[in-house]
Amino acid sequence: MKSLKDKLFIIVFGHETKAGKIFDVSLLWFIVISVITVMVESIPSIGARYESFFFTIELIFTGIFTLEYILRILISPRPLRYIFSFWGVIDFLAIIPTYLGFIYSGVHSFRIVRTLRLLRVFRILKLAKYSKESVVLFNALRSASYKIMVFLASVLSVVIIMGTLLYAVEDNNYGFTSIPSSIYWAIVTVTTVGYGDIVPQTVAGKIIASVIMITGYAIIAIPTGIVTVELTRSSKKGIECPNCKTVNPETSRYCSFCGTLLYDEVRE
């Protein structure tokens, strides 16, 4: 016979049982309504008129998420591991702003209180926990993290070089007053955003800008391809790594992310 703790663990941390699905869907609605409430409350005319109503609603949501957080700690086989995990931190951020608001309740700390209350929008991150598709996406991003970091380092090198060149070519004119300002222009250009607040005027500067613009189109496609490949791998059935939970192909003997041995005996 399963103990009460085991049953609660299946409901709270599991997703396959009917009770687990009801628990997840209920929390989904609480999270969505809570985030919408924060947004509506920020409207001056509505927030000031229904201040007591929003305060009551916030206490209710905070109480619900606090009970969920405490319950997860109590039934978790490794409470500290959950507390300091990514989702544990998100769950903590979902409740702590309200409690800190009671501490910093003085008139002179109104800005601090407002900032803490706005941090409640972190609850939106809790949505990803209750979706299987989000788990697949999270695994794909984690598997592609090394490649993405190398890619970002390469892009950073490009914008630093190009920004420095523009600073030298434009000769401290037309907004290129420093290397950081020039790097800012290079980032805006290579991402194809193009604010237009800083524009090169010299012929050499326009040529360099053209090269960066063309390069930007190629750069945007690279991370998309990396994540797409990892998504395809994660969506396929395979062997889950006991260490990092990355899903590996069935033919893998070692984890592609952390190198952990997946099984000892050679499969026939």
C-alpha positions in Angstrom: 0.0 0.0 0.0 1.3 3.4 -0.9 1.6 6.0 1.9 -0.1 9.4 1.8 3.2 11.0 1.0 3.7 8.7 -2.0 0.2 9.4 -3.3 0.7 13.2 -2.9 4.1 12.9 -4.7 2.4 11.3 -7.7 -0.3 14.0 -7.8 2.0 17.0 -7.3 5.1 15.9 -9.3 3.4 13.5 -11.7 1.5 14.3 -14.8 0.0 11.0 -16.0 -2.7 10.4 -13.4 -6.1 12.0 -13.5 -5.6 13.6 -10.1 -2.2 14.9 -11.3 -3.7 16.5 -14.4 -6.5 18.1 -12.4 -3.8 19.5 -10.0 -1.7 20.9 -12.9 -4.7 22.4 -14.8 -6.0 24.1 -11.6 -2.6 25.6 -11.0 -2.4 26.8 -14.6 -5.6 28.7 -14.2 -4.4 30.2 -10.8 -1.2 31.4 -12.5 -2.9 32.9 -15.5 -5.5 34.7 -13.4 -2.9 35.9 -11.0 -0.7 37.4 -13.7 -3.7 39.1 -15.4 -4.6 40.5 -12.0 -1.1 42.0 -11.6 -1.4 43.6 -15.1 -4.9 45.0 -14.5 -3.9 46.3 -11.1 -1.1 48.4 -12.7 -3.8 50.5 -14.5 -4.0 53.7 -12.3 -7.8 54.2 -12.5 -8.6 50.6 -11.8 -5.9 49.9 -9.2 -6.7 52.9 -7.1 -10.5 52.2 -7.2 -10.4 48.5 -6.3 -7.3 48.5 -4.1 -8.9 46.4 -1.4 -10.2 43.9 -3.9 -6.9 43.4 -5.5 -5.2 43.1 -2.1 -7.6 40.3 -1.1 -7.2 38.5 -4.4 -3.4 38.7 -4.0 -3.6 37.2 -0.5 -5.6 34.3 -1.8 -3.2 33.6 -4.6 -0.2 34.0 -2.4 -1.7 31.5 0.1 -2.4 29.0 -2.7 1.1 29.2 -4.1 2.6 29.1 -0.6 0.8 25.9 0.2 1.9 24.4 -3.1 5.6 25.4 -2.3 5.5 24.0 1.2 3.8 20.8 0.0 6.5 20.2 -2.7 9.2 20.6 0.0 7.5 18.2 2.4 6.8 15.4 -0.1 10.0 15.8 -2.1 12.6 13.0 -1.6 15.3 15.6 -1.6 13.9 18.9 -0.3 17.1 20.9 -0.6 17.5 19.8 -4.2 14.0 21.0 -5.0 14.5 24.3 -3.2 17.6 25.2 -5.1 16.5 23.8 -8.4 15.3 26.1 -11.2 11.6 25.4 -10.6 12.1 25.7 -6.9 13.5 29.2 -7.3 10.6 30.2 -9.6 8.1 28.9 -7.1 9.8 30.9 -4.4 9.8 34.1 -6.5 6.1 33.6 -7.0 5.3 34.0 -3.3 8.1 36.1 -1.7 7.2 39.6 -3.2 3.9 39.7 -1.2 5.6 38.8 2.1 8.4 41.3 1.4 5.7 43.9 0.7 4.5 43.6 4.3 8.0 44.2 5.6 8.7 47.3 3.4 5.4 48.9 4.0 6.6 52.4 5.0 5.8 55.4 2.9 9.4 56.1 2.1 9.8 52.6 0.6 6.9 52.9 -1.9 9.2 52.4 -4.8 10.6 49.2 -3.3 7.1 47.8 -2.6 6.0 48.6 -6.1 9.1 46.8 -7.6 8.5 43.8 -5.3 4.9 43.6 -6.3 5.8 43.7 -10.0 8.1 40.7 -9.4 4.9 38.6 -9.1 4.9 38.4 -12.9 7.6 35.7 -12.4 4.6 33.4 -11.8 4.2 33.2 -15.6 7.3 31.1 -15.7 5.5 28.5 -13.6 3.3 27.8 -16.6 6.1 25.9 -18.3 6.3 23.3 -15.5 2.9 21.9 -16.3 3.3 21.3 -20.0 4.9 18.3 -21.6 5.8 20.3 -24.7 7.6 22.8 -22.5 9.7 20.0 -21.0 10.7 18.9 -24.5 11.6 22.5 -25.4 13.6 22.9 -22.2 15.5 19.7 -22.8 16.3 20.8 -26.4 17.6 24.2 -25.2 19.6 22.5 -22.5 21.1 20.1 -25.0 21.9 22.9 -27.4 23.2 25.3 -24.7 26.9 24.7 -25.4 26.5 25.3 -29.2 24.4 28.4 -28.5 27.1 29.7 -26.1 29.8 29.2 -28.7 27.5 30.9 -31.3 26.9 33.9 -29.0 30.6 34.2 -28.3 31.2 34.4 -32.0 28.5 37.0 -32.6 29.9 39.0 -29.7 33.4 38.9 -31.3 31.9 40.1 -34.6 30.0 43.1 -33.1 33.1 44.1 -31.0 35.3 44.1 -34.1 32.8 45.8 -36.3 31.9 48.4 -33.6 35.5 49.2 -33.1 36.0 49.6 -36.9 33.1 52.0 -37.1 34.4 54.0 -34.2 37.7 54.4 -36.1 36.1 55.1 -39.5 33.5 57.6 -38.3 36.2 59.4 -36.3 34.1 60.1 -33.2 31.3 61.7 -35.2 27.6 61.0 -36.0 26.9 59.3 -32.6 30.0 57.1 -32.7 31.5 58.8 -29.7 33.0 55.8 -28.1 33.6 52.1 -28.7 30.7 51.0 -26.4 28.3 53.2 -28.4 29.7 51.8 -31.7 29.2 48.2 -30.3 25.7 49.1 -29.4 25.1 50.2 -33.0 26.7 47.0 -34.3 24.3 44.9 -32.1 21.3 46.8 -33.2 22.3 46.4 -36.8 23.4 42.7 -36.8 20.0 41.8 -35.2 18.2 43.7 -38.0 16.5 45.9 -35.4 17.8 49.2 -36.8 16.6 51.9 -34.4 18.3 54.6 -36.5 19.5 56.7 -33.6 23.1 56.2 -34.8 23.8 56.1 -38.5 27.2 56.0 -40.3 27.8 58.8 -42.7 31.1 58.1 -44.3 31.5 55.8 -47.4 33.6 53.3 -45.5 31.1 53.3 -42.6 28.3 52.5 -45.0 30.2 49.7 -46.6 30.9 48.1 -43.2 27.3 48.6 -42.2 26.1 46.8 -45.4 28.4 43.9 -44.6 26.9 43.7 -41.0 23.4 43.9 -42.3 23.9 41.0 -44.7 25.7 39.0 -42.0 22.8 39.6 -39.7 20.4 37.6 -41.9 22.7 34.6 -41.8 23.3 34.9 -38.1 19.6 34.8 -37.3 19.1 31.5 -39.0 21.9 29.7 -37.1 20.4 29.4 -33.6 17.0 28.4 -35.2 18.7 25.5 -36.9 20.5 24.4 -33.7 17.4 24.4 -31.6 15.3 22.7 -34.4 17.8 19.8 -34.5 17.7 19.4 -30.7 13.9 19.6 -30.7 13.8 16.8 -33.2 16.1 14.7 -31.0 14.2 15.5 -27.8 10.8 14.6 -29.3 12.0 11.1 -30.3 11.9 8.3 -27.8 15.2 7.4 -26.3 17.2 6.9 -23.1 16.8 9.5 -20.4 20.1 10.3 -18.6 19.8 9.7 -14.9 22.1 12.6 -14.2 20.9 15.5 -16.3 17.6 14.1 -17.6 18.6 14.7 -21.3 16.8 12.3 -23.7 19.4 10.5 -25.8 18.9 8.2 -28.9 18.3 4.6 -28.0 21.7 3.6 -29.6 23.6 5.9 -27.2 25.6 4.4 -24.4 26.8 7.8 -23.0 24.8 11.0 -22.5 25.4 13.5 -25.2 25.1 16.4 -22.8 27.1 15.3 -19.6 28.8 12.1 -20.7 27.2 9.9 -18.0 27.2 6.2 -18.7 23.6 5.2 -19.6 23.9 1.5 -19.2 26.7 -1.0 -18.3 26.0 -3.9 -20.6 26.2 -3.8 -24.4 22.8 -4.2 -25.9 22.2 -6.8 -28.5 
